[in-house]
Amino acid sequence: MIFPPDNVKYLVKKMVLTLGGDQAMCQSYRKVCACGQSVSEIFFGKMVLDERCVAQVYCPKCSQGIDRDPENRIWDNGWILELNMDVVRTQAHLMGTSPEEVNASWVFDEGFATWVGMTPDDFQTREVERSEIQKLAKTDLRAYIGAMRDWGLNREKRFVHEGWRKAIARR
């Protein structure tokens, strides 16, 4: 796995997305889990929230025994994204809702603070999986295109089967 240097608690990346001709700024944030064994990447859509809204991330190893408080935590296949709801609520008006209506599940599902990709560590696993297929591009372009297509379709099916929240929501 790829870990940030020991003296870095998180890494923020800013990017510009172009959708339908409109450009939107967004950022992602890599955060080490509570036990220090895994790294997650969190996407902040529409530039409303930032890393201050993330209180903690727990991987399946360190999420054991964590209270299931639906108000500030999103549970996803053993991973937990814990939000600082005081910070989130200050931005409710920018998300088109009232502070009283905001909860962690809504924030996650609407894309204001969610995983980059389908899983918390998708940024790592995706590159490993894709690098194997990319070797074909140098020797057999047709096989490479077919393998990339199959990989994408099978990957999505795998995420649904495994029960990842974002994959299920897309169905």
C-alpha positions in Angstrom: 0.0 0.0 0.0 1.0 3.6 -0.5 1.3 5.6 2.7 1.9 9.3 3.2 5.2 10.2 5.0 5.0 9.8 8.8 4.9 13.5 9.4 1.9 14.0 7.0 -1.5 13.3 8.5 -3.3 13.9 5.2 -2.8 14.9 1.6 -5.1 17.2 -0.2 -5.4 17.1 -4.0 -7.3 19.8 -5.9 -8.6 19.1 -9.4 -10.8 20.7 -12.0 -13.6 18.5 -13.5 -15.4 19.4 -16.7 -18.9 18.0 -17.0 -21.2 19.0 -19.9 -19.0 22.0 -20.7 -19.1 23.4 -17.1 -16.0 23.3 -15.0 -16.2 22.5 -11.3 -13.5 22.6 -8.7 -13.3 19.6 -6.3 -10.7 18.1 -4.0 -9.8 14.8 -2.5 -8.1 14.1 0.7 -6.1 11.0 1.8 -6.4 10.1 5.4 -4.8 7.3 7.4 -7.2 5.3 9.4 -7.3 5.3 13.3 -5.0 2.3 13.6 -2.5 3.5 11.0 -2.7 0.4 8.9 -4.7 1.7 5.9 -5.2 4.9 3.8 -8.5 6.1 2.5 -9.1 8.8 -0.1 -12.2 11.0 0.4 -13.7 13.1 -2.4 -15.3 16.5 -1.7 -17.7 17.2 -4.5 -18.8 20.7 -5.4 -16.1 22.2 -3.2 -18.5 22.7 -0.3 -16.8 20.6 2.4 -13.1 20.0 3.0 -10.8 17.9 5.2 -12.1 19.7 8.4 -15.4 17.8 8.1 -13.6 14.4 8.5 -13.3 13.5 12.2 -11.8 10.0 11.7 -11.6 7.0 9.3 -11.7 3.5 10.6 -10.6 0.5 8.5 -12.1 -3.0 9.1 -9.3 -3.7 11.5 -9.9 -0.7 13.7 -13.6 -0.4 13.3 -14.4 -3.3 15.6 -16.2 -2.1 18.7 -17.0 1.3 17.3 -20.5 2.5 18.2 -23.0 2.6 15.3 -24.1 6.3 15.6 -26.0 7.0 12.3 -25.8 10.7 12.8 -22.1 11.2 12.2 -20.9 7.9 10.8 -21.1 6.1 7.5 -20.6 2.3 7.6 -19.4 0.7 4.4 -18.1 -2.9 4.3 -16.3 -2.6 7.7 -15.0 0.9 6.9 -16.3 3.9 8.8 -16.2 7.5 7.7 -16.8 9.7 10.7 -17.8 13.3 10.0 -17.5 16.3 12.2 -21.2 17.2 12.0 -20.7 20.7 13.6 -18.5 21.6 10.7 -20.8 20.0 8.1 -23.9 21.8 9.5 -22.2 25.2 9.0 -22.1 24.4 5.3 -25.7 23.1 5.0 -27.0 26.2 3.2 -24.4 25.6 0.5 -25.6 22.0 0.1 -29.2 23.2 -0.4 -30.6 22.0 2.9 -31.0 23.1 6.5 -28.6 22.2 9.3 -31.3 20.2 11.0 -31.8 18.0 8.0 -28.1 17.1 7.4 -26.8 13.7 8.4 -23.7 11.7 7.5 -25.5 9.3 5.2 -27.0 12.1 3.1 -23.7 13.9 2.9 -22.0 10.7 1.6 -24.7 9.7 -0.8 -25.0 13.1 -2.3 -21.3 13.2 -3.0 -20.3 16.1 -0.7 -17.9 13.8 1.2 -17.5 10.3 -0.2 -14.9 7.8 -1.3 -12.8 8.5 -4.4 -14.0 5.6 -6.5 -16.2 2.9 -5.1 -14.1 2.0 -2.0 -12.0 3.9 0.5 -8.8 2.5 -1.0 -9.9 2.3 -4.6 -7.1 4.7 -5.6 -4.6 2.0 -4.7 -6.4 -1.2 -5.8 -7.5 0.3 -9.1 -3.9 1.1 -10.1 -2.6 -2.3 -9.3 -5.4 -4.0 -11.2 -5.1 -1.7 -14.2 -1.3 -2.0 -14.4 -1.6 -5.7 -15.2 -3.9 -5.1 -18.1 -1.9 -2.1 -19.4 0.9 -4.5 -20.3 -1.3 -5.8 -23.1 -1.4 -2.4 -24.8 2.2 -2.8 -25.9 1.7 -6.2 -27.5 -2.0 -6.6 -28.5 -4.2 -3.5 -28.6 -7.4 -5.4 -29.4 -6.9 -7.7 -26.4 -6.0 -4.7 -24.3 -9.3 -2.9 -25.2 -11.3 -6.0 -24.5 -9.6 -6.7 -21.2 -10.1 -3.1 -20.0 -13.8 -3.3 -20.9 -14.2 -6.7 -19.1 -12.2 -5.4 -16.1 -14.5 -2.4 -15.8 -17.7 -4.4 -16.0 -16.5 -7.2 -13.7 -15.2 -4.7 -11.2 -18.5 -3.0 -10.9 -20.3 -6.3 -10.5 -17.7 -7.3 -7.8 -18.4 -4.1 -5.9 -22.1 -4.7 -5.9 -21.7 -8.4 -4.8 -19.3 -7.3 -2.0 -21.9 -4.7 -0.8 -20.1 -1.4 -1.3 -22.5 1.4 -0.7 -21.7 3.5 -3.8 -22.0 0.5 -6.2 -25.3 -0.5 -4.7 -26.6 3.0 -5.0 -25.8 3.1 -8.7 -28.0 0.1 -9.5 
